[in-house]
Amino acid sequence: MYAVEDDPYCYPGTTVLRNRFDIRDEQVLEDLESELTTARADEPLPEGVLDETHFRAIHFHLFQDLYEWAGETRTVRLSKGTSHFCYPEHIDNQLATLFRGLNSDNHLRGLSCGEFATKVAAFLATLNVIHTFREGNGRAQLSFLLLLSENAGHLLDLAQMDPAAMLEAMIASFYGNEEPLTKILCDLIV
């Protein structure tokens, strides 16, 4: 659960995100969110040029049925445990910088498997620290990762991913240790 003070994204006095269905029960909302985003993930993802606009379009695609703010930069400060994500006033600049770097790196095309895994882990770690959206960052990141990997010629088999190990690797990368994430990504390349 995220820690947010006075969260305008939630119904007053609750941690339940305001949603298009006016669902006030957190578990019911979580179940519906999973169902709707899974259905959207099974559809073709939006086309784009692997930039921040494309990343936002992917988030919108996945969450449009549930949240009015799908695809929009969050406006509140977020933390999870002792991890504080990028302050909202810096998100757009940090996101633009990250994606300019990705563009400068030719979207990671032409790299060996090991080089690709190392660079994509660093990209993913930074994208996670930025945490662009109020909810759904991980799903948007993985969807974008699939497109980026395919574009770079390194297909990933996410069916082989251990979600618990991936979460631990993402946490480690938040604190600067990208090795576990690099290894997981390298192992997922088919």
C-alpha positions as CSV (number, residue, x, y, z in Angstrom):
1,M,0.0,0.0,0.0
2,Y,1.2,3.5,-0.8
3,A,1.5,6.2,1.8
4,V,-0.1,9.5,0.7
5,E,-1.3,12.3,2.8
6,D,-4.7,13.9,1.9
7,D,-4.9,11.9,-1.3
8,P,-7.4,13.5,-3.8
9,Y,-7.3,10.3,-5.8
10,C,-9.1,8.5,-3.0
11,Y,-12.6,8.7,-1.6
12,P,-12.5,10.9,1.5
13,G,-11.4,9.0,4.6
14,T,-10.4,5.9,2.7
15,T,-7.6,4.5,0.7
16,V,-9.9,3.4,-2.1
17,L,-9.1,5.1,-5.4
18,R,-11.9,7.1,-7.0
19,N,-13.1,5.1,-10.0
20,R,-15.6,5.2,-12.8
21,F,-17.7,2.6,-11.1
22,D,-17.9,4.4,-7.8
23,I,-16.7,1.2,-6.1
24,R,-15.9,1.9,-2.4
25,D,-14.7,-1.6,-1.4
26,E,-10.9,-1.9,-1.9
27,Q,-10.9,-5.6,-2.6
28,V,-13.8,-5.4,-5.1
29,L,-11.9,-2.5,-6.9
30,E,-8.7,-4.5,-6.9
31,D,-10.4,-7.5,-8.4
32,L,-12.1,-5.4,-11.1
33,E,-8.9,-3.6,-11.8
34,S,-7.1,-6.9,-12.4
35,E,-9.9,-8.1,-14.6
36,L,-10.1,-5.0,-16.7
37,T,-6.4,-4.4,-17.1
38,T,-5.8,-8.1,-18.0
39,A,-8.5,-7.8,-20.8
40,R,-6.9,-4.5,-22.1
41,A,-3.4,-6.2,-21.9
42,D,-4.7,-8.9,-24.2
43,E,-5.6,-6.3,-26.8
44,P,-2.9,-4.8,-29.1
45,L,-1.0,-2.1,-27.2
46,P,-1.0,1.4,-28.6
47,E,1.5,2.1,-31.3
48,G,4.2,4.8,-30.8
49,V,7.8,5.6,-30.9
50,L,8.8,4.3,-27.5
51,D,8.9,7.7,-25.9
52,E,7.1,9.2,-22.8
53,T,4.0,9.9,-24.8
54,H,3.9,6.2,-25.9
55,F,4.4,5.1,-22.3
56,R,1.5,7.3,-21.1
57,A,-0.7,5.9,-23.9
58,I,0.1,2.4,-22.7
59,H,-1.0,3.3,-19.2
60,F,-4.1,5.0,-20.6
61,H,-4.9,1.9,-22.6
62,L,-4.6,-0.4,-19.6
63,F,-6.5,1.8,-17.1
64,Q,-9.0,3.8,-19.2
65,D,-12.0,1.8,-18.1
66,L,-11.4,2.4,-14.4
67,Y,-9.7,5.8,-13.8
68,E,-10.3,9.2,-15.3
69,W,-6.7,10.1,-14.7
70,A,-5.3,7.1,-16.7
71,G,-2.2,8.1,-18.6
72,E,-1.8,11.3,-16.6
73,T,1.1,12.3,-14.3
74,R,0.3,11.9,-10.7
75,T,0.0,15.1,-8.6
76,V,0.7,13.6,-5.1
77,R,3.9,12.5,-3.4
78,L,4.1,8.7,-3.0
79,S,6.1,6.4,-0.8
80,K,6.1,2.7,-0.2
81,G,7.6,1.8,3.1
82,T,10.8,3.9,3.3
83,S,11.0,4.3,-0.5
84,H,10.0,7.7,-1.7
85,F,9.2,8.1,-5.4
86,C,10.0,11.1,-7.6
87,Y,8.2,14.2,-6.4
88,P,5.3,15.0,-8.8
89,E,6.8,18.4,-9.7
90,H,9.8,16.6,-11.2
91,I,8.2,13.7,-12.9
92,D,7.8,15.3,-16.4
93,N,11.4,16.5,-16.5
94,Q,12.8,13.2,-15.2
95,L,10.6,11.2,-17.6
96,A,11.7,13.3,-20.6
97,T,15.4,12.9,-19.6
98,L,15.0,9.2,-19.3
99,F,13.3,8.8,-22.6
100,R,15.8,11.1,-24.4
101,G,18.5,8.8,-23.1
102,L,16.6,5.8,-24.5
103,N,16.4,7.5,-27.8
104,S,20.1,8.4,-27.8
105,D,20.8,4.7,-27.0
106,N,18.9,3.8,-30.2
107,H,16.1,2.2,-28.1
108,L,18.7,-0.5,-27.1
109,R,18.9,-2.0,-30.6
110,G,22.0,-3.8,-31.7
111,L,23.1,-4.9,-28.2
112,S,24.1,-8.4,-27.1
113,C,21.8,-10.2,-24.8
114,G,23.9,-9.3,-21.7
115,E,24.3,-5.6,-22.8
116,F,20.6,-5.3,-23.5
117,A,19.6,-6.9,-20.1
118,T,22.0,-4.5,-18.3
119,K,20.7,-1.4,-20.0
120,V,17.1,-2.3,-19.9
121,A,17.4,-3.0,-16.2
122,A,18.8,0.4,-15.6
123,F,16.1,2.0,-17.7
124,L,13.3,0.0,-15.8
125,A,14.8,0.8,-12.4
126,T,14.8,4.6,-13.2
127,L,11.3,4.4,-14.7
128,N,10.1,2.7,-11.5
129,V,11.7,5.4,-9.3
130,I,10.0,8.1,-11.3
131,H,6.7,6.3,-10.7
132,T,4.7,8.4,-13.2
133,F,1.2,7.4,-12.3
134,R,-0.9,7.2,-9.1
135,E,-1.5,3.5,-9.6
136,G,-0.6,0.9,-12.2
137,N,3.1,1.8,-12.7
138,G,4.3,-1.8,-12.7
139,R,1.8,-3.0,-15.3
140,A,2.5,-0.1,-17.6
141,Q,6.3,-0.6,-17.2
142,L,6.0,-4.3,-18.0
143,S,3.9,-3.6,-21.1
144,F,6.3,-1.0,-22.3
145,L,9.2,-3.3,-21.6
146,L,7.6,-5.9,-23.9
147,L,7.4,-3.4,-26.7
148,L,10.9,-2.1,-26.1
149,S,12.4,-5.6,-26.0
150,E,10.6,-6.7,-29.2
151,N,11.8,-3.5,-30.9
152,A,15.3,-4.2,-29.8
153,G,15.3,-7.8,-31.1
154,H,15.3,-9.4,-27.6
155,L,11.9,-11.1,-27.0
156,L,11.0,-11.6,-23.4
157,D,9.0,-14.6,-22.1
158,L,7.1,-13.0,-19.1
159,A,5.3,-16.3,-18.5
160,Q,8.6,-17.5,-17.0
161,M,8.8,-14.6,-14.6
162,D,8.6,-15.2,-10.9
163,P,6.5,-12.2,-9.6
164,A,8.0,-12.4,-6.1
165,A,11.6,-12.5,-7.4
166,M,10.8,-9.6,-9.8
167,L,9.4,-7.5,-7.0
168,E,12.5,-8.2,-4.9
169,A,14.7,-7.3,-7.8
170,M,12.8,-4.0,-8.4
171,I,13.2,-3.1,-4.7
172,A,16.9,-3.8,-4.9
173,S,17.2,-1.7,-8.0
174,F,15.4,1.1,-6.2
175,Y,18.4,1.2,-3.8
176,G,21.0,1.0,-6.6
177,N,21.6,-2.7,-7.0
178,E,20.4,-3.6,-10.5
179,E,22.2,-7.0,-10.7
180,P,19.2,-9.1,-9.6
181,L,17.0,-7.3,-12.1
182,T,19.6,-7.7,-14.9
183,K,19.8,-11.4,-14.2
184,I,16.0,-11.9,-14.2
185,L,15.7,-10.0,-17.5
186,C,18.6,-11.9,-19.0
187,D,16.9,-15.2,-18.1
188,L,13.6,-14.1,-19.6
189,I,15.1,-13.3,-23.0
190,V,14.2,-16.1,-25.5
